[in-house]
C-alpha cells in the first residue's frame, strides 16, 4: 500500500489551529518543520478528536535551529480527526506540518 501525505499546515506564520482532517488509517507519521532566515523556533501541537469540537494532544513538537529544524513521530492512535496548532513561532519563520498514512 502506497503512503499518502497530507499537509495539515503549510508555511504558516501565525499562532492558531488549522483545519481538521479525517485520516482513514490509524498508523501514521507526523512531521513538523520550522524554516526561516537565522535562528528559528516554533512550538506545534498535533491534536486528535472523535467529535471535532474538543481536541486531545497527540504530540508537541518544540523546534529550534539555524534556518531550519524538523522533527517527527509515528502514531497508531485511531482518532477520527487530526489537526495541527501553532502555539508559537519566531518572527519571519514559517511552520509546515504533514501526516503520512
N, C-alpha and C positions, 0 to 999 in steps of 0.2 A: 504494500500500500504506500503510495507516494505521500510525502509530508506536504501539507499545505501551510502557508504562512499568512497571517492576517495582522495588519498594523492596528494596534489599539490606540496609539498616539503617533503622530508624525510631525516632527520638527516643532514641537510645542514650546512656546516661550513663557507661558503664563501658568499660574497656580490654578488647579481645578481638576475636575474629573472629566474624562472622555465618555463617549457613548458606551453602552454595554453591548456585548456580543454573545450570541449563543454559540457554544463550541460543542459539537456533537460527540466528541470523544473525550474520555477522562484523562488519558495520557497526553501530556502536553509539555512543551518547553516554553519558558518565559524569558525574554531578554529585554533589558533596558540599557539605553545609551544616552550619555550627555556629550555634547560636542560644541565647541566654540573656539575662540582665539584666547590663548593664555590659560590661566587657571580657571577650571570649570568645576562646578559642583551641582548636584541635584539630589533630591530625595523623592522617590517614586514608590507608591504603594499599588500593588495589583490586588484587586478585591474580587470576591465571588458572591453570588446571591442566587437564591432559588426563587425569589419573589420579584426582584428588580426594584425594590423600594429600600431595603436595608442591606448593607454590604458587610462582609466579613473579610478581614485581611488574610490574603494567601501568602504574600511576601512583601517585605520592604527592601528596596534597593537604595543604598546610600553610595552615591557615585562621586568621585573626585579625581581629577587628573590634570595633566598639562595638555590641553587641546581636546582630549577625548578620554572617556572611560566607559566601560561596559561591564555588565555582569548578567548572569543567567542562572536559572534553576530548572529542574524537572519537577513536575507535579502530576499526581494522579487523583487530585481532588475533583470529584464529579459535579462541580457547580453548574447549574443551568445557564448562568450568565457570568461573564467576567468583564471587568473594566480596569483601566489604569487611571491613577490620580496623581498629579504632580503636587507634592507638598511644598517643595522649594526648588528654585533654580536660580543660578547665578546670572547676573545681568549679561546679556549678549549671548547666552548659551541656549541651546535647543535640546529638547528631550524627545526621544523616539522609543516606543515600546512595541514589541511584537510577540505574537504567540505562534508557535509551530505545533501542529496537531496532525 
